C-alpha cells in the first residue's frame, strides 16, 4: 500500500477513496496527495484505477471539491 503525505498524517489512496466516496467531498489536501502520487510516476495499476474512479465520480457530480 502506497501512502502520500503533506503536513498531515500520511493517507493512502485507498483511504482517500473510501473517505471521499462516503462523504461526497474531495478536499484540497486529498487533491494535493493525489497530485503528488501522480507526479511520482510509480503508481501501481490498482492506484491508477483508484485515481481514475475519483476523477470519474468528480466529473459525474458524485464528488464535490472542497477547501
C-alpha positions as CSV (number, residue, x, y, z in Angstrom):
1,X,0.0,0.0,0.0
2,X,1.4,3.3,-1.1
3,X,1.0,6.4,1.2
4,X,1.3,10.0,0.4
5,X,1.5,13.0,2.8
6,X,2.0,16.7,3.1
7,X,1.9,18.4,6.5
8,X,-0.7,16.0,7.9
9,X,-0.6,12.3,8.8
10,X,0.1,10.0,5.8
11,X,-3.0,8.9,4.0
12,X,-3.2,6.1,1.5
13,X,-5.0,6.4,-1.8
14,X,-7.4,3.7,-0.6
15,X,-8.3,5.8,2.5
16,X,-8.8,8.9,0.3
17,X,-11.1,6.9,-2.0
18,X,-13.2,5.5,0.9
19,X,-13.4,8.8,2.8
20,X,-14.3,10.8,-0.3
21,X,-17.0,8.5,-1.6
22,X,-18.6,8.2,1.9
23,X,-18.6,12.0,2.4
24,X,-19.1,13.0,-1.2
25,X,-16.2,15.5,-0.9
26,X,-12.7,15.7,-2.1
27,X,-10.7,18.1,0.0
28,X,-7.8,20.3,-1.1
29,X,-5.4,18.1,1.0
30,X,-6.7,15.0,-0.8
31,X,-6.2,16.6,-4.2
32,X,-2.7,17.6,-3.2
33,X,-1.9,14.0,-2.2
34,X,-3.3,12.6,-5.4
35,X,-1.3,15.1,-7.4
36,X,1.9,14.1,-5.6
37,X,1.1,10.4,-6.3
38,X,0.7,11.2,-10.0
39,X,4.0,13.1,-10.1
40,X,6.0,10.3,-8.6
41,X,5.3,8.1,-11.7
42,X,5.5,4.9,-9.7
43,X,1.8,4.1,-9.3
44,X,0.5,0.5,-9.4
45,X,-2.3,-0.4,-11.7
46,X,-4.6,-0.5,-8.6
47,X,-3.7,3.0,-7.6
48,X,-4.2,4.3,-11.1
49,X,-7.7,2.7,-11.0
50,X,-8.4,4.5,-7.7
51,X,-7.4,7.9,-9.2
52,X,-9.4,7.2,-12.3
53,X,-12.5,6.4,-10.3
54,X,-12.1,9.5,-8.2
55,X,-11.9,11.6,-11.4
56,X,-14.9,9.8,-12.9
57,X,-17.0,10.5,-9.8
58,X,-16.0,14.1,-9.7
59,X,-16.9,14.6,-13.4
60,X,-20.3,12.9,-12.8
61,X,-21.0,15.2,-9.9
62,X,-20.9,12.5,-7.2
63,X,-17.9,14.2,-5.6
64,X,-17.7,17.9,-4.8
65,X,-14.3,19.7,-4.5
66,X,-14.0,21.5,-1.2
67,X,-11.3,23.5,0.5
